[in-house]
């Protein structure tokens, strides 16, 4: 699976870790829907960190279509309300 972190680049993310990514995505949606900004900040940071640590950066000269696009790490809570709704970034 190819995951892009907006403003950073793409990562080849192991398929076996996709459930962990989806769980964090769902947690971010729940935090946004609950209006819990502190929880959003915590879980969204964990989601971005999971992609960075478990994924392998894709070389800049390689063109791959992204399966998932994660908003930029500096996403505000207000902006998150537009990105993380319904099924989130990763539909179940």
Protein Blocks (a to p, Z undefined) as FASTA:
>chain_A
ZZddehibccdddfklmmmmmmmmmmmmmmmmnopaklmmmmmmmmmmmmmmmpccddfk
bccddfbdcddfklcfklmmmmmgcjljbdZZ
